Amino acid sequence: MRAALPEGAPRGGVLLRPGGAHALLVLAHGAGAGMRHPFMEGVAQALHGEGIATWRYDFAYMAAGRKLPPRGEALVPEVVRSVTAARAAVPDLPLFAGGKSLGGRMTSTAAARGELPSAVRGLVLFGFPLHPAGRPATERARHLQDVSLPVFILQGERDPMGEPGLLRRAMRGRAPAVQVHAVAGADHGFEVLRRSRRTGDEVLRELARTAACWMADQTRR
């Protein structure tokens, strides 16, 4: 069930907390769709079923009705404010941060700068945008070398913005290690072809289950 936001929570955010939650994941959305996009709703519900609370929020440009995000790293301060507010409002759960595509990249950039709250245990990134579609490159992953936190990336095998093998090669030798989970048959939006005989709900459950297991492992360390 949806929980009322605690006092001090940022406006427009959505906290979804199951009974007996064992972690909180703060989720930023992708470039062209906000926190109420079906993927964001679906992954939050799937994580709820795995005992993970989620805090979703909209960047200001999306809340204002604009579809294009600002250039560069202008969204990083918004990530920092939202993760900090989530920690203050929900202080009793182990804290993780991340997001979908652009939101994940802005969160990892904040981590590389050392600007996230010290309580953050690790990053969970869904569909890391390693390069523009169809133009393989690894420059966008360079900042991950400066992230001192554990990082878990869930990446579709058919992602035109970064196939898992290229992402793993880009992260080779990094400490702590970046773990990449390849989602069979999935594209950047984690949609699968009909011939895969997998449903969207099955993919969401895979994402939630693997992310929840990884977060549980981090909290035990």
Beta strands, then each sheet from edge to edge (+ up, - down):
strand 1: 2-3
strand 2: 14-16
strand 3: 23-28
strand 4: 52-57
strand 5: 95-100
strand 6: 120-126
strand 7: 151-156
strand 8: 178-183
sheet 1: 1+ 2- 4+ 3+ 5+ 6+ 7+ 8+
end
